[in-house]
């Protein structure tokens, strides 16, 4: 067990025609780091580079004090769960899980004991003899996780591990996976495009856009203080960059009063639900008030999301009743406001 307590230090440089991935990644033993980013950002490339499935153009992968970048894939102390699980269709669940230890030279009977123990840990002892086609999506995911853990990896790599599941199963498996990851004493790197998976499963988020890190930190910090439009959309905030003068943040021609008092370059963010809409200029003129045009209206969960164009581009989330009451249609002018207490500023 002692040799598995290793920190991952990696600099991953992979040159591609469209972009170059250049990512520095440090993951401590027992830590779960989620790589988040839009499609094509380089998340899966990074994961496959760690596994040795994609060659590095430059950089290095050090696990503990052992360089891995020149080590063949099959000799790396890595367990991997692929998005579609890639279970061997002709093998039972037990044989799938035992495959890793067997390939490491563990005797067949001992490998089966390891596999049976892991299947019990993931709640699938009763499915030991079932082949993959007989398993549900959630069961297949758990077998894939057990198979990855069976090789006693120092580094666990998860590529969109919940993407193939339906919403109900995903909820159940997400909480189970969190428990299993909490019990794992190696380093874990998780790739996902789902912010909820990342927020629930990870200790730290690393956000990648166009091959580079744009933001990282604890999930709550990233959610509260997004630094790019992608992150803001991910966590459901309107985000702007401007200049703070103590009483608010100037974004273009609009001064947005905030609950924080800053000076200098700053971000300001507020949730779409904090935006109030009016057919005509409201009496009393709230401090953060501007005239906008409605670019579009769409359903958003139980509410309606209104896309606003004006001195700032913003989303407003209101109830269907409010849409009817205000008689909103695309193209019309509208007044929008947000309370200073609902806006938050932080240094850019």
C-alpha positions as CSV (number, residue, x, y, z in Angstrom):
1,X,0.0,0.0,0.0
2,X,2.8,2.4,0.8
3,X,4.2,2.6,-2.7
4,X,0.8,3.7,-4.0
5,X,0.9,6.9,-2.0
6,X,2.3,9.0,-4.9
7,X,1.8,12.5,-6.2
8,X,1.3,13.0,-9.9
9,X,3.4,15.8,-11.5
10,X,2.7,16.1,-15.2
11,X,3.4,18.6,-18.0
12,X,1.5,17.4,-21.0
13,X,2.3,18.9,-24.4
14,X,0.5,17.4,-27.4
15,X,0.7,19.3,-30.7
16,X,-2.4,18.8,-32.9
17,X,-3.3,20.6,-36.2
18,X,-6.1,22.6,-34.6
19,X,-4.5,23.4,-31.3
20,X,-1.7,22.5,-28.9
21,X,-2.5,21.0,-25.5
22,X,-0.1,22.5,-22.9
23,X,-1.2,21.5,-19.5
24,X,0.6,21.3,-16.1
25,X,-1.1,19.0,-13.7
26,X,-0.3,18.1,-10.1
27,X,-2.6,15.6,-8.2
28,X,-1.9,14.5,-4.6
29,X,-2.6,11.0,-3.3
30,X,-6.3,10.7,-2.4
31,X,-7.2,13.8,-4.4
32,X,-9.8,13.8,-7.2
33,X,-9.1,16.4,-9.9
34,X,-11.7,17.0,-12.6
35,X,-10.8,18.3,-16.1
36,X,-13.6,20.5,-17.4
37,X,-13.9,22.3,-20.7
38,X,-15.9,22.7,-23.9
39,X,-15.8,20.1,-26.7
40,X,-12.4,20.1,-28.3
41,X,-10.6,21.8,-25.4
42,X,-8.2,18.9,-24.9
43,X,-9.6,17.1,-21.9
44,X,-9.7,13.6,-23.3
45,X,-6.3,14.2,-25.1
46,X,-4.8,15.0,-21.7
47,X,-6.3,11.8,-20.1
48,X,-5.1,9.6,-23.0
49,X,-1.7,11.2,-22.8
50,X,-1.5,10.3,-19.1
51,X,-2.5,6.7,-20.0
52,X,0.2,6.5,-22.7
53,X,-2.5,6.2,-25.5
54,X,-1.4,9.5,-27.0
55,X,2.3,10.3,-27.3
56,X,3.7,13.5,-25.8
57,X,5.2,16.1,-28.1
58,X,7.0,17.5,-25.1
59,X,6.7,17.4,-21.3
60,X,6.9,14.6,-18.8
61,X,4.7,12.4,-16.5
62,X,6.2,11.7,-13.0
63,X,4.3,9.6,-10.5
64,X,6.0,9.7,-7.1
65,X,9.6,9.8,-8.3
66,X,9.0,7.5,-11.3
67,X,9.0,8.9,-14.8
68,X,6.1,7.3,-16.8
69,X,6.2,9.1,-20.1
70,X,8.6,6.5,-21.6
71,X,6.9,3.5,-19.9
72,X,4.7,1.3,-22.2
73,X,1.0,1.6,-21.6
74,X,0.7,-1.9,-20.1
75,X,3.4,-1.3,-17.6
76,X,2.0,2.0,-16.2
77,X,0.4,1.7,-12.7
78,X,-2.8,3.1,-14.1
79,X,-6.5,2.1,-14.0
80,X,-8.8,3.6,-16.6
81,X,-12.6,3.7,-16.9
82,X,-13.6,4.6,-20.5
83,X,-16.8,6.5,-21.4
84,X,-18.3,3.3,-23.0
85,X,-16.6,1.0,-20.4
86,X,-15.1,-1.3,-23.0
87,X,-15.9,-4.5,-21.0
88,X,-14.8,-7.7,-22.7
89,X,-18.2,-9.1,-24.1
90,X,-17.2,-12.7,-23.9
91,X,-16.1,-12.6,-20.2
92,X,-18.3,-12.6,-17.1
93,X,-18.2,-9.6,-14.7
94,X,-15.9,-11.6,-12.4
95,X,-13.5,-12.5,-15.3
96,X,-13.5,-8.9,-16.6
97,X,-12.4,-7.7,-13.1
98,X,-9.9,-10.5,-12.7
99,X,-8.3,-9.8,-16.1
100,X,-6.0,-7.0,-14.9
101,X,-4.5,-8.9,-12.0
102,X,-4.1,-12.0,-14.3
103,X,-2.2,-9.9,-16.8
104,X,0.1,-8.7,-14.0
105,X,1.0,-12.3,-13.3
106,X,-1.3,-12.9,-10.3
107,X,-2.4,-16.6,-10.2
108,X,-5.9,-17.3,-11.5
109,X,-7.4,-18.3,-8.1
110,X,-6.0,-15.2,-6.4
111,X,-7.1,-12.9,-9.2
112,X,-10.7,-14.3,-8.8
113,X,-10.6,-13.6,-5.1
114,X,-9.5,-10.0,-5.7
115,X,-12.3,-9.6,-8.4
116,X,-15.0,-11.1,-6.1
117,X,-14.0,-8.8,-3.3
118,X,-14.2,-5.7,-5.6
119,X,-17.5,-6.8,-7.1
120,X,-18.8,-7.1,-3.5
121,X,-17.5,-3.6,-2.7
122,X,-19.4,-2.1,-5.7
123,X,-22.5,-4.0,-4.8
124,X,-22.4,-6.5,-7.7
125,X,-21.5,-9.8,-6.0
126,X,-24.8,-11.3,-7.4
127,X,-23.8,-10.4,-11.0
128,X,-20.4,-12.1,-10.9
129,X,-21.3,-14.7,-13.6
130,X,-23.2,-12.3,-15.8
131,X,-21.7,-11.2,-19.1
132,X,-21.8,-7.5,-20.1
133,X,-24.9,-7.8,-22.3
134,X,-26.9,-8.9,-19.3
135,X,-25.8,-5.8,-17.2
136,X,-27.6,-2.5,-17.0
137,X,-25.7,0.7,-17.7
138,X,-25.2,1.4,-14.1
139,X,-24.0,-2.2,-13.4
140,X,-21.6,-2.1,-16.4
141,X,-20.1,1.2,-15.0
142,X,-19.5,-0.4,-11.6
143,X,-17.8,-3.4,-13.2
144,X,-15.6,-1.1,-15.2
145,X,-14.7,0.8,-12.0
146,X,-13.9,-2.5,-10.2
147,X,-11.8,-3.7,-13.2
148,X,-9.8,-0.4,-13.1
149,X,-9.2,-0.7,-9.3
150,X,-8.3,-4.4,-9.5
151,X,-4.8,-3.6,-10.8
152,X,-4.2,-1.6,-7.6
153,X,-3.3,1.5,-9.6
154,X,-1.4,4.5,-8.2
155,X,-3.3,6.7,-10.7
156,X,-7.0,6.3,-11.7
157,X,-8.3,7.9,-14.9
158,X,-12.0,8.3,-15.6
159,X,-13.2,9.5,-19.0
160,X,-16.8,10.8,-18.8
161,X,-17.7,7.8,-16.5
162,X,-21.4,8.7,-16.1
163,X,-22.1,10.0,-19.6
164,X,-23.7,6.7,-20.8
165,X,-26.2,6.6,-18.0
166,X,-29.8,7.8,-17.9
167,X,-30.7,10.6,-15.5
168,X,-32.1,8.5,-12.7
169,X,-29.2,5.9,-12.8
170,X,-26.7,8.7,-13.0
171,X,-27.9,10.2,-9.7
172,X,-27.5,6.9,-7.9
173,X,-24.2,6.0,-9.5
174,X,-22.7,9.5,-8.9
175,X,-23.1,9.2,-5.2
176,X,-21.7,5.6,-5.2
177,X,-18.7,6.7,-7.3
178,X,-18.0,9.5,-4.9
179,X,-17.9,7.0,-2.0
180,X,-15.5,4.7,-4.0
181,X,-13.2,7.6,-4.9
182,X,-13.1,8.7,-1.3
183,X,-11.8,5.2,-0.4
184,X,-9.1,5.3,-3.1
185,X,-5.7,6.4,-1.8
186,X,-4.2,7.0,-5.2
187,X,-4.4,10.1,-7.5
188,X,-7.6,10.4,-9.6
189,X,-8.1,12.5,-12.8
190,X,-11.7,12.7,-14.0
191,X,-12.8,14.1,-17.4
192,X,-16.3,15.4,-17.6
193,X,-18.4,18.0,-19.4
194,X,-21.1,17.9,-16.7
195,X,-20.6,20.5,-14.0
196,X,-22.7,18.6,-11.5
197,X,-20.5,15.5,-11.9
198,X,-17.4,17.7,-11.4
199,X,-18.8,19.6,-8.4
200,X,-19.9,16.4,-6.6
201,X,-17.0,14.1,-7.4
202,X,-13.9,16.4,-7.5
203,X,-11.8,18.1,-4.8
204,X,-10.4,20.5,-7.4
205,X,-11.5,21.6,-10.9
206,X,-9.1,22.4,-13.7
207,X,-10.8,24.2,-16.5
208,X,-9.3,23.8,-20.0
209,X,-10.1,25.9,-23.1
210,X,-8.2,25.6,-26.4
211,X,-5.5,23.4,-24.9
212,X,-4.6,25.5,-21.9
213,X,-5.7,26.0,-18.3
214,X,-8.0,29.1,-17.8
215,X,-9.0,28.5,-14.2
216,X,-8.6,26.0,-11.4
217,X,-9.5,25.8,-7.8
218,X,-12.0,24.2,-5.4
219,X,-15.4,23.6,-7.0
220,X,-17.1,26.2,-4.8
221,X,-14.5,28.9,-5.6
222,X,-14.7,28.3,-9.3
223,X,-18.5,28.4,-9.2
224,X,-18.5,31.7,-7.2
225,X,-15.7,33.4,-9.2
226,X,-15.8,32.3,-12.9
227,X,-13.1,33.8,-15.0
228,X,-14.3,33.0,-18.5
229,X,-17.7,33.0,-20.3
230,X,-17.6,29.2,-20.6
231,X,-17.2,28.8,-16.8
232,X,-19.9,31.4,-16.2
233,X,-22.4,29.6,-18.5
234,X,-21.4,26.3,-16.8
235,X,-22.3,27.5,-13.4
236,X,-25.3,29.6,-14.6
237,X,-24.0,33.2,-14.1
238,X,-23.9,36.4,-16.2
239,X,-20.3,37.4,-16.2
240,X,-18.6,40.7,-17.3
241,X,-15.1,42.1,-17.1
242,X,-14.7,45.8,-16.4
243,X,-13.0,48.4,-14.2
244,X,-14.0,48.9,-10.5
245,X,-14.0,52.4,-9.0
246,X,-15.0,51.6,-5.4
247,X,-18.7,51.9,-5.8
248,X,-19.2,49.6,-8.8
249,X,-17.8,48.1,-11.9
250,X,-17.9,50.0,-15.2
251,X,-18.7,47.6,-18.1
252,X,-18.6,49.5,-21.3
253,X,-21.0,52.4,-20.7
254,X,-22.9,50.8,-17.9
255,X,-21.8,51.2,-14.2
256,X,-22.9,48.1,-12.3
257,X,-23.2,48.8,-8.5
258,X,-22.0,45.8,-6.5
259,X,-22.0,44.6,-3.0
260,X,-18.2,44.6,-2.9
261,X,-15.9,47.7,-3.0
262,X,-13.0,47.1,-5.3
263,X,-10.5,49.2,-7.3
264,X,-9.0,48.3,-10.7
265,X,-9.7,45.5,-13.2
266,X,-12.5,43.4,-12.0
267,X,-15.1,40.7,-12.9
268,X,-18.8,41.2,-11.9
269,X,-21.3,38.4,-12.0
270,X,-24.9,37.8,-11.1
271,X,-27.4,34.9,-11.6
272,X,-30.1,35.2,-14.4
273,X,-32.7,34.8,-11.7
274,X,-31.6,38.1,-10.2
275,X,-32.6,40.1,-13.3
276,X,-36.0,41.8,-13.1
277,X,-37.8,42.9,-16.3
278,X,-40.2,45.8,-16.8
279,X,-42.3,46.9,-19.9
280,X,-41.5,50.6,-19.1
281,X,-38.9,52.4,-17.0
282,X,-39.7,51.6,-13.3
283,X,-40.4,54.3,-10.8
284,X,-37.6,54.9,-8.3
285,X,-35.1,53.8,-10.9
286,X,-33.1,50.9,-9.3
287,X,-29.3,51.6,-9.4
288,X,-28.5,48.8,-11.9
289,X,-31.0,49.6,-14.6
290,X,-30.6,49.5,-18.4
291,X,-32.7,49.3,-21.5
292,X,-32.4,46.2,-23.7
293,X,-33.9,44.4,-26.6
294,X,-35.1,40.8,-26.4
295,X,-33.1,38.7,-28.7
296,X,-34.8,35.4,-27.8
297,X,-37.0,33.5,-25.4
298,X,-36.6,29.8,-24.5
299,X,-37.7,27.3,-21.9
300,X,-35.1,26.8,-19.2
301,X,-36.0,24.1,-16.7
302,X,-39.3,25.2,-15.0
303,X,-38.6,28.8,-16.0
304,X,-38.1,30.9,-19.1
305,X,-34.8,32.3,-20.1
306,X,-34.9,35.7,-21.9
307,X,-31.8,36.7,-23.9
308,X,-31.2,40.4,-23.7
309,X,-29.1,42.7,-25.9
310,X,-28.1,46.2,-24.8
311,X,-25.2,47.9,-23.1
312,X,-24.5,44.4,-21.8
313,X,-25.6,41.0,-23.1
314,X,-27.5,39.2,-20.3
315,X,-29.7,36.2,-19.5
316,X,-32.8,36.8,-17.4
317,X,-34.7,33.8,-15.9
318,X,-38.4,34.5,-15.2
319,X,-41.6,32.5,-14.7
320,X,-43.9,31.6,-17.6
321,X,-46.5,33.7,-15.8
322,X,-44.2,36.7,-15.9
323,X,-43.7,36.2,-19.6
324,X,-47.5,36.3,-20.2
325,X,-48.0,39.2,-17.8
326,X,-45.3,41.3,-19.5
327,X,-46.4,40.0,-23.0
328,X,-42.8,39.5,-24.0
329,X,-41.9,38.9,-27.6
330,X,-38.5,38.7,-29.4
331,X,-37.4,42.1,-30.8
332,X,-39.2,44.3,-28.3
333,X,-37.6,46.8,-26.0
334,X,-37.5,46.1,-22.3
335,X,-36.1,47.5,-19.1
336,X,-33.8,45.3,-17.0
337,X,-32.5,45.7,-13.5
338,X,-30.5,43.8,-10.9
339,X,-30.1,44.6,-7.2
340,X,-26.6,45.6,-6.1
341,X,-26.9,42.9,-3.3
342,X,-27.3,40.2,-6.0
343,X,-24.1,41.2,-7.9
344,X,-20.7,40.1,-6.9
345,X,-17.3,41.6,-8.0
346,X,-13.9,40.2,-7.7
347,X,-10.4,41.1,-9.0
348,X,-9.7,40.2,-12.6
